[in-house]
Each structure stands twice: as structure tokens, then as C-alpha cells.
Amino acid sequence: MTKNDLKTVEARIYNLLFENSKLRGDDYLLYAEYINRYFPRLLNQPLHEALTKHFERGLPSFEGVTRARRKVQRKYPELCSERAVAARAQQEAAYLEYARG
């Protein structure tokens, strides 16, 4: 992805989070809505086919979408879900403990 592609993903994520507070705390819902909004032609395809041909279809990676969400929420904390922030902190602690041991 180019820098412009990444900026496009970030702008789209901002719009989605701004418009729908339910997407702020669930990356799977966010990614599903991203595909629904910006790649509607994929909605009738089997998930496996859409995901295995993601480069050809121009889909951003799931990680790219979550990175963009984190960046947007750092810039605009009002677009965060309090519940998700607490859950992510708890998960981060578990991952740190896992990495140490």
C-alpha cells in the first residue's frame, strides 16, 4: 500500500467511527462495515474467496484497518469506546505476560 492508500483507509475509518458508535469497540464489525461500504461487490462472494484474493480486489488488511482505527482514536479520543479501551488494556496485559514467559 502507498502512503495515499493508507491515508484513504484512515479517512474512511474516521468516517465510519464518527457515523456509527457501535463500530468503535469491535474491529470485526468495523472491518465488515468497511467492506460493506467501500467494497459492496464482495458481499455476494464467499468469504474465503474474497479474503484469499484480497490483493487483487484492493482490500486493506485486517491489521491495516485496526492500525488505522488506533491512529484515528489516538487523534480523536471521543471516537473511543470506554468498554473497548478497558478490554484492550486487559488483553494487552495478558499478551505482555505471555511474551515474558
N, C-alpha and C positions, 0 to 999 in steps of 0.2 A: 504494500500500500504506500502511496505517496503521502506527503505531508498534507496536500489538499484533500485527499481521501479521508485522512484522519480528522481533519477539521470538519469535513462534511458529516462524518459519523458523530462527532462531538455536538455539532449544531442540532442534528436530528435527535440525539439523546436528550439534549436540553429541552427541545420542544415536547417530546414525549413525557418527560418528567414534569414539566410545567403544566401540561394539559391533564395528566392523569396521576393522581397521588398514589394509586394502587401499585403503580409500576416502580415506585421509589424504593420499595423494600424487597422486591423479588426479581432477581436477574433473569429467571426463566420467563416470567411474564413480560419483562422488558424486551427480551430478545424476540419472543413470539409477536409482540406488538410491532417491533421494528420490522420484522419480516412482513407482517400483515399490511403495514402502512407503505413500506418502500419496495417490497417485492411481492405484490399480490399475485403475480403469475405463478408463484411457487405454491400457493395454497392448495391447489388441486393435485400436487405431486406427492408421492410417498416421501415421508421424512427422510428415509435413508437415501433416496436418490438426490434430494435437494442438498443434503449435507455432504454426500460424497463428491458432488460436483460443485462445491461452493466456490472454488476459484473461478471456474468457467462462468458462473452466474453472478460473480461480483459481490457475493455476500461477505460482510466483515466477519471475522472470527468471533466466537462467543467471548473469548478473552478480550478482544478489542472493544467489544460493546461494554463489558464490565469495567475495563480501564477507563473508557470514556465516561461511564456513569460516575466512577470515583472522582475523576477530574472535575466534572460538572458539579458534583456535590461538594467538593472542596471549595470551588469558587462561589457556589450558591448554597450555603448550608440550609436555607429554607426549603430546599428540594430534597432533604433527607427525611427518612422515616426514623423516628426515635426508636421504635421497636427493632428495626433492622440494624441500626447503629449498635445497640446493645447486644444483639445476637452476633453480629460480626466481630465485636470485641471479644466475646466469649469464644468464638471459633478461633480467632487469632491466638488467644492464649493456649488453646488446645494444640494448635499447629506448632507453636513455639516449644511447648513441652514435648511434642512428638519429635521435632527436629533435634532437640538436645539429647534425646535418649535413643 
